[in-house]
Amino acid sequence: MGWYFRRSLNLGPLRLNLSRRGVGWSVGGRGLRVGETAGKKRYTQASIPGTGVGYRSQRGCLLALAVPLMATAVLVAAAALALGGRV
């Protein structure tokens, strides 16, 4: 593994990501973000907040996340049941 540098600035739902390669951006909130890297690659990212579990698609299409989002929803529902309805 190599060293990396990344710094981000949050401006409401917009996040600017500063790196050695340039400036990237993303928009969204906890659990779902859509953005573009400094290398101009578009991505969509879904995660379960607070768990470190997520999925990132480099295709840049929300449709590419349909199945992973459904899987995430199932995981969240399972976690809610396991915690007695508290998430």
Summary of the structure (lengths in Angstrom):
residues: 87
radius of gyration: 14.8
end to end distance: 34.4
largest distance: 45.3
contacts: 209
relative contact order: 0.12
helix: 24%
strand: 43%
